[in-house]
Amino acid sequence: MTKFKAKVIENIPANRLVALGGINSEGNPEEGWETVYLILSKKGWLPDLVSISNLEKNSIEDVIIKNSPVWKVESSENLPAGTLVQCDEDGRVKHYRPEDGNHFGFTTHSVKAGEVVEIVRKYGRMPQKQEDALSGGIEE
């Protein structure tokens, strides 16, 4: 386990996927040398963290890395158990679509849109043959 402080660049609701912002996230690269920035993860990104409470813009927060294999994340759509998921545009989870980027885990139970679902972290992309089968491609 490790702990550090980070600056929140935008309001981030609880149970959302979080990414690290870059050194020039606020247009001040000098500050960025000593500051870790937090932003909402976007569609297809591999998230770095998950929020467990509401985070306010410009606040300095304690980040605790526990290396938990399971995250609790709000779902943007109805999802059955065992669904591969990826990040959507506002830091929630949606079903995996290869054309939208990487998946980062799978659901342990079914949920309705807006509910919090447990995600077992499992990063990756589908093998090309599986992507082709989903997109209607043909195998030799």
DRENTORKOL-3810 file (N, C-alpha, C; in nm, 4 decimals):
REM DRENTORKOL-3810
@n.u->0.0855; n.v->-0.1182; n.w->0.0000; ca.u->0.0000; ca.v->0.0000; ca.w->0.0000; c.u->0.0896; c.v->0.1238; c.w->0.0000
@n.u->0.0470; n.v->0.2266; n.w->-0.0743; ca.u->0.1171; ca.v->0.3542; ca.w->-0.0749; c.u->0.0155; c.v->0.4665; c.w->-0.0730
@n.u->0.0596; n.v->0.5830; n.w->-0.0303; ca.u->-0.0297; ca.v->0.6979; ca.w->-0.0172; c.u->0.0425; c.v->0.8226; c.w->-0.0683
@n.u->-0.0314; n.v->0.9078; n.w->-0.1419; ca.u->0.0242; ca.v->1.0348; ca.w->-0.1887; c.u->-0.0890; c.v->1.1349; c.w->-0.2042
@n.u->-0.0546; n.v->1.2606; n.w->-0.2242; ca.u->-0.1534; ca.v->1.3667; ca.w->-0.2441; c.u->-0.1640; c.v->1.3966; c.w->-0.3929
@n.u->-0.2855; n.v->1.4342; n.w->-0.4365; ca.u->-0.3093; ca.v->1.4670; ca.w->-0.5771; c.u->-0.4097; c.v->1.5806; c.w->-0.5862
@n.u->-0.3982; n.v->1.6592; n.w->-0.6920; ca.u->-0.4890; ca.v->1.7715; ca.w->-0.7165; c.u->-0.5968; c.v->1.7283; c.w->-0.8157
@n.u->-0.7222; n.v->1.7570; n.w->-0.7817; ca.u->-0.8370; ca.v->1.7208; ca.w->-0.8651; c.u->-0.8610; c.v->1.8342; c.w->-0.9651
@n.u->-0.8594; n.v->1.8043; n.w->-1.0943; ca.u->-0.8718; ca.v->1.9048; ca.w->-1.2008; c.u->-1.0173; c.v->1.9375; c.w->-1.2333
@n.u->-1.1078; n.v->1.8431; n.w->-1.2085; ca.u->-1.2500; ca.v->1.8632; ca.w->-1.2377; c.u->-1.3302; c.v->1.7892; c.w->-1.1316
@n.u->-1.4564; n.v->1.8241; n.w->-1.1150; ca.u->-1.5414; ca.v->1.7501; ca.w->-1.0207; c.u->-1.5510; c.v->1.6050; c.w->-1.0664
@n.u->-1.5304; n.v->1.5134; n.w->-0.9726; ca.u->-1.5361; ca.v->1.3708; ca.w->-1.0025; c.u->-1.6320; c.v->1.3063; c.w->-0.9018
@n.u->-1.7447; n.v->1.2521; n.w->-0.9492; ca.u->-1.8386; ca.v->1.1857; ca.w->-0.8584; c.u->-1.7792; c.v->1.0570; c.w->-0.8001
@n.u->-1.8380; n.v->1.0091; n.w->-0.6927; ca.u->-1.7980; ca.v->0.8814; ca.w->-0.6328; c.u->-1.8212; c.v->0.7679; c.w->-0.7309
@n.u->-1.7420; n.v->0.6640; n.w->-0.7186; ca.u->-1.7535; ca.v->0.5417; ca.w->-0.7991; c.u->-1.7343; c.v->0.5664; c.w->-0.9483
@n.u->-1.6420; n.v->0.6552; n.w->-0.9794; ca.u->-1.6075; ca.v->0.6818; ca.w->-1.1200; c.u->-1.4615; c.v->0.6455; c.w->-1.1433
@n.u->-1.4309; n.v->0.6146; n.w->-1.2671; ca.u->-1.2954; ca.v->0.5806; ca.w->-1.3062; c.u->-1.2138; c.v->0.7085; c.w->-1.3227
@n.u->-1.0917; n.v->0.7040; n.w->-1.2738; ca.u->-1.0058; ca.v->0.8222; ca.w->-1.2672; c.u->-0.8764; c.v->0.7940; c.w->-1.3426
@n.u->-0.8265; n.v->0.8965; n.w->-1.4113; ca.u->-0.6987; ca.v->0.8891; ca.w->-1.4824; c.u->-0.6044; c.v->0.9938; c.w->-1.4253
@n.u->-0.4778; n.v->0.9747; n.w->-1.4511; ca.u->-0.3787; ca.v->1.0732; ca.w->-1.4113; c.u->-0.3667; c.v->1.1778; c.w->-1.5205
@n.u->-0.3701; n.v->1.3052; n.w->-1.4818; ca.u->-0.3486; ca.v->1.4132; ca.w->-1.5761; c.u->-0.1989; c.v->1.4315; c.w->-1.5975
@n.u->-0.1624; n.v->1.4986; n.w->-1.7045; ca.u->-0.0221; ca.v->1.5200; ca.w->-1.7357; c.u->0.0375; c.v->1.6402; c.w->-1.6648
@n.u->0.1650; n.v->1.6608; n.w->-1.6855; ca.u->0.2406; ca.v->1.7657; ca.w->-1.6185; c.u->0.1839; c.v->1.9051; c.w->-1.6457
@n.u->0.1242; n.v->1.9266; n.w->-1.7609; ca.u->0.0737; ca.v->2.0591; ca.w->-1.7970; c.u->-0.0790; c.v->2.0635; c.w->-1.7930
@n.u->-0.1408; n.v->1.9878; n.w->-1.7043; ca.u->-0.2864; ca.v->1.9768; ca.w->-1.6977; c.u->-0.3559; c.v->2.1103; c.w->-1.6737
@n.u->-0.2909; n.v->2.2010; n.w->-1.6045; ca.u->-0.3520; ca.v->2.3315; ca.w->-1.5752; c.u->-0.2779; c.v->2.4467; c.w->-1.6421
@n.u->-0.1942; n.v->2.4155; n.w->-1.7392; ca.u->-0.1221; ca.v->2.5200; ca.w->-1.8100; c.u->-0.0043; c.v->2.5771; c.w->-1.7323
@n.u->0.0398; n.v->2.5075; n.w->-1.6282; ca.u->0.1530; ca.v->2.5529; ca.w->-1.5485; c.u->0.2497; c.v->2.4365; c.w->-1.5297
@n.u->0.3399; n.v->2.4156; n.w->-1.6269; ca.u->0.4295; ca.v->2.3005; ca.w->-1.6181; c.u->0.5214; c.v->2.3039; c.w->-1.4959
@n.u->0.5504; n.v->2.4221; n.w->-1.4442; ca.u->0.6359; ca.v->2.4300; ca.w->-1.3244; c.u->0.5677; c.v->2.3652; c.w->-1.2045
@n.u->0.4372; n.v->2.3931; n.w->-1.1849; ca.u->0.3637; ca.v->2.3298; ca.w->-1.0753; c.u->0.3560; c.v->2.1792; c.w->-1.0969
@n.u->0.3428; n.v->2.1398; n.w->-1.2226; ca.u->0.3259; ca.v->1.9991; ca.w->-1.2563; c.u->0.4418; c.v->1.9095; c.w->-1.2177
@n.u->0.5583; n.v->1.9645; n.w->-1.1975; ca.u->0.6732; ca.v->1.8836; ca.w->-1.1572; c.u->0.6530; c.v->1.8218; c.w->-1.0199
@n.u->0.5761; n.v->1.8856; n.w->-0.9354; ca.u->0.5574; ca.v->1.8388; ca.w->-0.7988; c.u->0.4134; c.v->1.7985; c.w->-0.7681
@n.u->0.3272; n.v->1.7959; n.w->-0.8710; ca.u->0.1853; ca.v->1.7715; ca.w->-0.8487; c.u->0.1359; c.v->1.6537; c.w->-0.9317
@n.u->0.0634; n.v->1.5637; n.w->-0.8670; ca.u->-0.0077; ca.v->1.4569; ca.w->-0.9373; c.u->-0.1488; c.v->1.5101; c.w->-0.9605
@n.u->-0.1980; n.v->1.5021; n.w->-1.0851; ca.u->-0.3302; ca.v->1.5520; ca.w->-1.1202; c.u->-0.4273; c.v->1.4365; c.w->-1.1438
@n.u->-0.5538; n.v->1.4548; n.w->-1.1045; ca.u->-0.6578; ca.v->1.3556; ca.w->-1.1263; c.u->-0.7660; c.v->1.4124; c.w->-1.2174
@n.u->-0.8056; n.v->1.3338; n.w->-1.3179; ca.u->-0.9126; ca.v->1.3704; ca.w->-1.4108; c.u->-1.0039; c.v->1.2490; c.w->-1.4288
@n.u->-1.1243; n.v->1.2723; n.w->-1.4801; ca.u->-1.2130; ca.v->1.1603; ca.w->-1.5154; c.u->-1.1515; c.v->1.0824; c.w->-1.6313
@n.u->-1.1564; n.v->0.9527; n.w->-1.6232; ca.u->-1.1113; ca.v->0.8686; ca.w->-1.7326; c.u->-1.2118; c.v->0.8802; c.w->-1.8478
@n.u->-1.1666; n.v->0.8662; n.w->-1.9696; ca.u->-1.2502; ca.v->0.8804; ca.w->-2.0889; c.u->-1.2706; c.v->0.7468; c.w->-2.1606
@n.u->-1.3573; n.v->0.7485; n.w->-2.2618; ca.u->-1.3947; ca.v->0.6275; ca.w->-2.3355; c.u->-1.2719; c.v->0.5545; c.w->-2.3904
@n.u->-1.2613; n.v->0.4267; n.w->-2.3534; ca.u->-1.1562; ca.v->0.3415; ca.w->-2.4045; c.u->-1.0236; c.v->0.3523; c.w->-2.3318
@n.u->-1.0093; n.v->0.4495; n.w->-2.2414; ca.u->-0.8848; ca.v->0.4630; ca.w->-2.1660; c.u->-0.8733; c.v->0.3492; c.w->-2.0663
@n.u->-0.7514; n.v->0.3176; n.w->-2.0274; ca.u->-0.7281; ca.v->0.2275; ca.w->-1.9158; c.u->-0.7206; c.v->0.3131; c.w->-1.7904
@n.u->-0.8189; n.v->0.3013; n.w->-1.7006; ca.u->-0.8210; ca.v->0.3870; ca.w->-1.5822; c.u->-0.7073; c.v->0.3533; c.w->-1.4863
@n.u->-0.6639; n.v->0.4553; n.w->-1.4122; ca.u->-0.5572; ca.v->0.4378; ca.w->-1.3144; c.u->-0.6106; c.v->0.4129; c.w->-1.1743
@n.u->-0.7269; n.v->0.4713; n.w->-1.1442; ca.u->-0.7820; ca.v->0.4684; ca.w->-1.0091; c.u->-0.9338; c.v->0.4677; c.w->-1.0166
@n.u->-0.9981; n.v->0.4536; n.w->-0.9005; ca.u->-1.1431; ca.v->0.4686; ca.w->-0.8915; c.u->-1.1727; c.v->0.5578; c.w->-0.7711
@n.u->-1.2689; n.v->0.6490; n.w->-0.7860; ca.u->-1.3046; ca.v->0.7377; ca.w->-0.6748; c.u->-1.3987; c.v->0.6643; c.w->-0.5795
@n.u->-1.3798; n.v->0.6849; n.w->-0.4504; ca.u->-1.4686; ca.v->0.6219; ca.w->-0.3515; c.u->-1.5584; c.v->0.7248; c.w->-0.2841
@n.u->-1.5366; n.v->0.8530; n.w->-0.3161; ca.u->-1.6221; ca.v->0.9618; ca.w->-0.2670; c.u->-1.6208; c.v->1.0716; c.w->-0.3725
@n.u->-1.7089; n.v->1.1707; n.w->-0.3561; ca.u->-1.7101; ca.v->1.2841; ca.w->-0.4484; c.u->-1.5828; c.v->1.3654; c.w->-0.4303
@n.u->-1.5189; n.v->1.4002; n.w->-0.5409; ca.u->-1.3964; ca.v->1.4796; ca.w->-0.5385; c.u->-1.4253; c.v->1.6153; c.w->-0.6023
@n.u->-1.3930; n.v->1.7222; n.w->-0.5320; ca.u->-1.4221; ca.v->1.8572; ca.w->-0.5805; c.u->-1.3054; c.v->1.9159; c.w->-0.6582
@n.u->-1.3392; n.v->1.9873; n.w->-0.7650; ca.u->-1.2398; ca.v->2.0546; ca.w->-0.8478; c.u->-1.1481; c.v->2.1398; c.w->-0.7599
@n.u->-1.0188; n.v->2.1345; n.w->-0.7883; ca.u->-0.9121; ca.v->2.2095; ca.w->-0.7221; c.u->-0.8806; c.v->2.1625; c.w->-0.5806
@n.u->-0.9472; n.v->2.0566; n.w->-0.5318; ca.u->-0.9141; ca.v->2.0051; ca.w->-0.3990; c.u->-0.7861; c.v->1.9215; c.w->-0.4072
@n.u->-0.7193; n.v->1.9113; n.w->-0.2946; ca.u->-0.6029; ca.v->1.8235; ca.w->-0.2803; c.u->-0.6501; c.v->1.7031; c.w->-0.1995
@n.u->-0.6359; n.v->1.5851; n.w->-0.2563; ca.u->-0.6892; ca.v->1.4630; ca.w->-0.1963; c.u->-0.5783; c.v->1.3641; c.w->-0.1640
@n.u->-0.6001; n.v->1.2846; n.w->-0.0597; ca.u->-0.5129; ca.v->1.1724; ca.w->-0.0303; c.u->-0.5532; c.v->1.0567; c.w->-0.1206
@n.u->-0.4584; n.v->1.0017; n.w->-0.1940; ca.u->-0.4815; ca.v->0.8856; ca.w->-0.2789; c.u->-0.4135; c.v->0.7672; c.w->-0.2108
@n.u->-0.4894; n.v->0.6607; n.w->-0.1919; ca.u->-0.4353; ca.v->0.5410; ca.w->-0.1280; c.u->-0.4415; c.v->0.4263; c.w->-0.2284
@n.u->-0.3270; n.v->0.3701; n.w->-0.2593; ca.u->-0.3191; ca.v->0.2575; ca.w->-0.3514; c.u->-0.3171; c.v->0.1296; c.w->-0.2683
@n.u->-0.4221; n.v->0.0499; n.w->-0.2823; ca.u->-0.4342; ca.v->-0.0743; ca.w->-0.2051; c.u->-0.4104; c.v->-0.1985; c.w->-0.2902
@n.u->-0.3977; n.v->-0.1794; n.w->-0.4218; ca.u->-0.3790; ca.v->-0.2898; ca.w->-0.5157; c.u->-0.4932; c.v->-0.3905; c.w->-0.5085
@n.u->-0.6137; n.v->-0.3402; n.w->-0.4935; ca.u->-0.7315; ca.v->-0.4255; ca.w->-0.4893; c.u->-0.7647; c.v->-0.4766; c.w->-0.6293
@n.u->-0.7925; n.v->-0.6058; n.w->-0.6441; ca.u->-0.8275; ca.v->-0.6580; ca.w->-0.7760; c.u->-0.9719; c.v->-0.6260; c.w->-0.8160
@n.u->-1.0513; n.v->-0.5702; n.w->-0.7231; ca.u->-1.1926; ca.v->-0.5410; ca.w->-0.7503; c.u->-1.2203; c.v->-0.3934; c.w->-0.7238
@n.u->-1.2855; n.v->-0.3274; n.w->-0.8192; ca.u->-1.3278; ca.v->-0.1885; ca.w->-0.8043; c.u->-1.4797; c.v->-0.1829; c.w->-0.8100
@n.u->-1.5384; n.v->-0.0852; n.w->-0.7400; ca.u->-1.6820; ca.v->-0.0589; ca.w->-0.7468; c.u->-1.7013; c.v->0.0662; c.w->-0.8299
@n.u->-1.7739; n.v->0.0513; n.w->-0.9431; ca.u->-1.7869; ca.v->0.1580; ca.w->-1.0415; c.u->-1.9324; c.v->0.1705; c.w->-1.0859
@n.u->-1.9770; n.v->0.2939; n.w->-1.1082; ca.u->-2.1124; ca.v->0.3160; ca.w->-1.1592; c.u->-2.1213; c.v->0.2712; c.w->-1.3046
@n.u->-2.2315; n.v->0.2048; n.w->-1.3373; ca.u->-2.2555; ca.v->0.1575; ca.w->-1.4738; c.u->-2.3396; c.v->0.2583; c.w->-1.5520
@n.u->-2.3048; n.v->0.2783; n.w->-1.6777; ca.u->-2.3823; ca.v->0.3697; ca.w->-1.7621; c.u->-2.4943; c.v->0.2979; c.w->-1.8378
@n.u->-2.4996; n.v->0.1654; n.w->-1.8239; ca.u->-2.6014; ca.v->0.0879; ca.w->-1.8947; c.u->-2.6284; c.v->-0.0417; c.w->-1.8186
@n.u->-2.7353; n.v->-0.1111; n.w->-1.8560; ca.u->-2.7639; ca.v->-0.2423; ca.w->-1.7982; c.u->-2.6537; c.v->-0.3390; c.w->-1.8410
@n.u->-2.6004; n.v->-0.4134; n.w->-1.7447; ca.u->-2.4925; ca.v->-0.5079; ca.w->-1.7750; c.u->-2.5195; c.v->-0.6414; c.w->-1.7073
@n.u->-2.5090; n.v->-0.7526; n.w->-1.7811; ca.u->-2.5209; ca.v->-0.8836; ca.w->-1.7183; c.u->-2.3906; c.v->-0.9225; c.w->-1.6479
@n.u->-2.3973; n.v->-1.0217; n.w->-1.5615; ca.u->-2.2776; ca.v->-1.0745; ca.w->-1.4950; c.u->-2.1803; c.v->-1.1274; c.w->-1.5999
@n.u->-2.0515; n.v->-1.1097; n.w->-1.5752; ca.u->-1.9493; ca.v->-1.1632; ca.w->-1.6649; c.u->-1.9231; c.v->-1.0819; c.w->-1.7893
@n.u->-1.9718; n.v->-0.9584; n.w->-1.7958; ca.u->-1.9522; ca.v->-0.8735; ca.w->-1.9129; c.u->-1.8159; c.v->-0.8055; c.w->-1.9072
@n.u->-1.7385; n.v->-0.8143; n.w->-2.0158; ca.u->-1.6163; ca.v->-0.7347; ca.w->-2.0258; c.u->-1.6580; c.v->-0.5885; c.w->-2.0341
@n.u->-1.5881; n.v->-0.5021; n.w->-1.9624; ca.u->-1.6260; ca.v->-0.3611; ca.w->-1.9591; c.u->-1.5080; c.v->-0.2706; c.w->-1.9912
@n.u->-1.5440; n.v->-0.1487; n.w->-2.0318; ca.u->-1.4467; ca.v->-0.0445; ca.w->-2.0569; c.u->-1.5056; c.v->0.0871; c.w->-2.0091
@n.u->-1.4216; n.v->0.1856; n.w->-2.0049; ca.u->-1.4626; ca.v->0.3174; ca.w->-1.9588; c.u->-1.5457; c.v->0.3877; c.w->-2.0656
@n.u->-1.6489; n.v->0.4614; n.w->-2.0214; ca.u->-1.7242; ca.v->0.5444; ca.w->-2.1153; c.u->-1.6741; c.v->0.6886; c.w->-2.1029
@n.u->-1.7428; n.v->0.7828; n.w->-2.1663; ca.u->-1.6971; ca.v->0.9224; ca.w->-2.1715; c.u->-1.6964; c.v->0.9943; c.w->-2.0371
@n.u->-1.7722; n.v->0.9465; n.w->-1.9393; ca.u->-1.7784; ca.v->1.0196; ca.w->-1.8117; c.u->-1.7327; c.v->0.9357; c.w->-1.6928
@n.u->-1.6409; n.v->0.8421; n.w->-1.7177; ca.u->-1.5808; ca.v->0.7666; ca.w->-1.6085; c.u->-1.6650; c.v->0.6532; c.w->-1.5528
@n.u->-1.7745; n.v->0.6193; n.w->-1.6201; ca.u->-1.8537; ca.v->0.5035; ca.w->-1.5787; c.u->-1.8150; c.v->0.3844; c.w->-1.6662
@n.u->-1.8725; n.v->0.2661; n.w->-1.6384; ca.u->-1.8418; ca.v->0.1498; ca.w->-1.7209; c.u->-1.9539; c.v->0.1209; c.w->-1.8190
@n.u->-1.9155; n.v->0.0638; n.w->-1.9317; ca.u->-2.0084; ca.v->0.0200; ca.w->-2.0354; c.u->-1.9562; c.v->-0.1121; c.w->-2.0903
@n.u->-2.0385; n.v->-0.1809; n.w->-2.1696; ca.u->-1.9924; ca.v->-0.3067; ca.w->-2.2283; c.u->-1.8781; c.v->-0.2798; c.w->-2.3255
@n.u->-1.7911; n.v->-0.3771; n.w->-2.3377; ca.u->-1.6707; ca.v->-0.3651; ca.w->-2.4210; c.u->-1.7030; c.v->-0.3716; c.w->-2.5686
@n.u->-1.6475; n.v->-0.2767; n.w->-2.6436; ca.u->-1.6537; ca.v->-0.2753; ca.w->-2.7904; c.u->-1.5109; c.v->-0.2544; c.w->-2.8381
@n.u->-1.4522; n.v->-0.3476; n.w->-2.9105; ca.u->-1.3118; ca.v->-0.3361; ca.w->-2.9515; c.u->-1.2790; c.v->-0.2030; c.w->-3.0200
@n.u->-1.3727; n.v->-0.1515; n.w->-3.0988; ca.u->-1.3458; ca.v->-0.0254; ca.w->-3.1699; c.u->-1.3386; c.v->0.0946; c.w->-3.0763
@n.u->-1.3829; n.v->0.0794; n.w->-2.9502; ca.u->-1.3785; ca.v->0.1891; ca.w->-2.8529; c.u->-1.2553; c.v->0.1849; c.w->-2.7636
@n.u->-1.1639; n.v->0.0910; n.w->-2.7865; ca.u->-1.0421; ca.v->0.0845; ca.w->-2.7054; c.u->-1.0330; c.v->-0.0441; c.w->-2.6261
@n.u->-0.9577; n.v->-0.0374; n.w->-2.5168; ca.u->-0.9289; ca.v->-0.1552; ca.w->-2.4348; c.u->-1.0378; c.v->-0.1834; c.w->-2.3322
@n.u->-1.0464; n.v->-0.3083; n.w->-2.2891; ca.u->-1.1293; ca.v->-0.3407; ca.w->-2.1730; c.u->-1.0374; c.v->-0.3434; c.w->-2.0521
@n.u->-1.0949; n.v->-0.3258; n.w->-1.9342; ca.u->-1.0117; ca.v->-0.3277; ca.w->-1.8142; c.u->-1.0646; c.v->-0.4219; c.w->-1.7071
@n.u->-1.1719; n.v->-0.4946; n.w->-1.7359; ca.u->-1.2229; ca.v->-0.5881; ca.w->-1.6368; c.u->-1.3556; c.v->-0.6481; c.w->-1.6787
@n.u->-1.4184; n.v->-0.7189; n.w->-1.5811; ca.u->-1.5484; ca.v->-0.7794; ca.w->-1.6076; c.u->-1.6363; c.v->-0.7688; c.w->-1.4841
@n.u->-1.7670; n.v->-0.7709; n.w->-1.5065; ca.u->-1.8647; ca.v->-0.7584; ca.w->-1.3975; c.u->-1.8766; c.v->-0.8901; c.w->-1.3216
@n.u->-1.9007; n.v->-0.8798; n.w->-1.1910; ca.u->-1.9205; ca.v->-1.0004; ca.w->-1.1095; c.u->-2.0684; c.v->-1.0312; c.w->-1.0893
@n.u->-2.1535; n.v->-0.9344; n.w->-1.1234; ca.u->-2.2987; ca.v->-0.9520; ca.w->-1.1084; c.u->-2.3677; c.v->-0.8580; c.w->-1.2067
@n.u->-2.4959; n.v->-0.8779; n.w->-1.2274; ca.u->-2.5704; ca.v->-0.7917; ca.w->-1.3195; c.u->-2.6107; c.v->-0.6624; c.w->-1.2495
@n.u->-2.6271; n.v->-0.5549; n.w->-1.3287; ca.u->-2.6708; ca.v->-0.4251; ca.w->-1.2754; c.u->-2.7569; c.v->-0.3536; c.w->-1.3784
@n.u->-2.8336; n.v->-0.2586; n.w->-1.3284; ca.u->-2.9091; ca.v->-0.1661; ca.w->-1.4130; c.u->-2.8267; c.v->-0.0391; c.w->-1.4280
@n.u->-2.8538; n.v->0.0377; n.w->-1.5321; ca.u->-2.7848; ca.v->0.1654; ca.w->-1.5541; c.u->-2.7964; c.v->0.2520; c.w->-1.4291
@n.u->-2.6855; n.v->0.3129; n.w->-1.3886; ca.u->-2.6833; ca.v->0.3996; ca.w->-1.2717; c.u->-2.6473; c.v->0.3303; c.w->-1.1421
@n.u->-2.6492; n.v->0.1971; n.w->-1.1420; ca.u->-2.6109; ca.v->0.1222; ca.w->-1.0220; c.u->-2.4599; c.v->0.1018; c.w->-1.0191
@n.u->-2.4091; n.v->0.0706; n.w->-0.9003; ca.u->-2.2666; ca.v->0.0428; ca.w->-0.8834; c.u->-2.2435; c.v->-0.1072; c.w->-0.9001
@n.u->-2.1435; n.v->-0.1417; n.w->-0.9803; ca.u->-2.1118; ca.v->-0.2815; ca.w->-1.0083; c.u->-1.9673; c.v->-0.3095; c.w->-0.9662
@n.u->-1.9442; n.v->-0.4310; n.w->-0.9185; ca.u->-1.8074; ca.v->-0.4726; ca.w->-0.8881; c.u->-1.7414; c.v->-0.5195; c.w->-1.0171
@n.u->-1.6222; n.v->-0.4691; n.w->-1.0389; ca.u->-1.5443; ca.v->-0.5028; ca.w->-1.1575; c.u->-1.4164; c.v->-0.5717; c.w->-1.1130
@n.u->-1.3921; n.v->-0.6916; n.w->-1.1637; ca.u->-1.2633; ca.v->-0.7569; ca.w->-1.1427; c.u->-1.1714; c.v->-0.7043; c.w->-1.2518
@n.u->-1.0599; n.v->-0.6450; n.w->-1.2102; ca.u->-0.9684; ca.v->-0.5859; ca.w->-1.3076; c.u->-0.8985; c.v->-0.6944; c.w->-1.3894
@n.u->-0.9046; n.v->-0.6780; n.w->-1.5213; ca.u->-0.8450; ca.v->-0.7720; ca.w->-1.6172; c.u->-0.8225; c.v->-0.6922; c.w->-1.7446
@n.u->-0.7037; n.v->-0.6391; n.w->-1.7602; ca.u->-0.6753; ca.v->-0.5479; ca.w->-1.8705; c.u->-0.6460; c.v->-0.6218; c.w->-1.9995
@n.u->-0.6855; n.v->-0.5583; n.w->-2.1127; ca.u->-0.6474; ca.v->-0.6148; ca.w->-2.2408; c.u->-0.7359; c.v->-0.5747; c.w->-2.3561
@n.u->-0.7071; n.v->-0.6392; n.w->-2.4665; ca.u->-0.7855; ca.v->-0.6293; ca.w->-2.5884; c.u->-0.8193; c.v->-0.7713; c.w->-2.6298
@n.u->-0.9229; n.v->-0.7857; n.w->-2.7065; ca.u->-0.9552; ca.v->-0.9191; ca.w->-2.7573; c.u->-0.8532; c.v->-0.9579; c.w->-2.8634
@n.u->-0.8227; n.v->-1.0879; n.w->-2.8719; ca.u->-0.7397; ca.v->-1.1337; ca.w->-2.9837; c.u->-0.8080; c.v->-1.0972; c.w->-3.1158
@n.u->-0.7304; n.v->-1.0741; n.w->-3.2190; ca.u->-0.7830; ca.v->-1.0284; ca.w->-3.3477; c.u->-0.8954; c.v->-1.1172; c.w->-3.3993
@n.u->-0.8846; n.v->-1.2491; n.w->-3.3836; ca.u->-0.9888; ca.v->-1.3405; ca.w->-3.4327; c.u->-1.1216; c.v->-1.3135; c.w->-3.3632
@n.u->-1.1179; n.v->-1.2840; n.w->-3.2318; ca.u->-1.2414; ca.v->-1.2530; ca.w->-3.1601; c.u->-1.2976; c.v->-1.1187; c.w->-3.2061
@n.u->-1.2095; n.v->-1.0190; n.w->-3.2291; ca.u->-1.2562; ca.v->-0.8890; ca.w->-3.2784; c.u->-1.3245; c.v->-0.9053; c.w->-3.4138
@n.u->-1.2623; n.v->-0.9852; n.w->-3.5026; ca.u->-1.3196; ca.v->-1.0063; ca.w->-3.6348; c.u->-1.4559; c.v->-1.0743; c.w->-3.6257
@n.u->-1.4691; n.v->-1.1708; n.w->-3.5350; ca.u->-1.5969; ca.v->-1.2404; ca.w->-3.5190; c.u->-1.7050; c.v->-1.1445; c.w->-3.4716
@n.u->-1.6701; n.v->-1.0519; n.w->-3.3809; ca.u->-1.7674; ca.v->-0.9537; ca.w->-3.3320; c.u->-1.8047; c.v->-0.8539; c.w->-3.4398
@n.u->-1.7105; n.v->-0.8192; n.w->-3.5270; ca.u->-1.7371; ca.v->-0.7182; ca.w->-3.6282; c.u->-1.7847; c.v->-0.7798; c.w->-3.7599
@n.u->-1.8034; n.v->-0.9120; n.w->-3.7643; ca.u->-1.8535; ca.v->-0.9772; ca.w->-3.8851; c.u->-1.7452; c.v->-1.0135; c.w->-3.9827
@n.u->-1.6188; n.v->-1.0099; n.w->-3.9400; ca.u->-1.5079; ca.v->-1.0469; ca.w->-4.0273; c.u->-1.5087; c.v->-1.1948; c.w->-4.0596
@n.u->-1.4241; n.v->-1.2337; n.w->-4.1505; ca.u->-1.4177; ca.v->-1.3734; ca.w->-4.1941; c.u->-1.2797; c.v->-1.4284; c.w->-4.1623
@n.u->-1.2766; n.v->-1.5525; n.w->-4.1079; ca.u->-1.1510; ca.v->-1.6197; ca.w->-4.0819; c.u->-1.1150; c.v->-1.7087; c.w->-4.1983
@n.u->-0.9853; n.v->-1.7299; n.w->-4.2179; ca.u->-0.9410; ca.v->-1.8253; ca.w->-4.3215; c.u->-0.9417; c.v->-1.9651; c.w->-4.2680
END
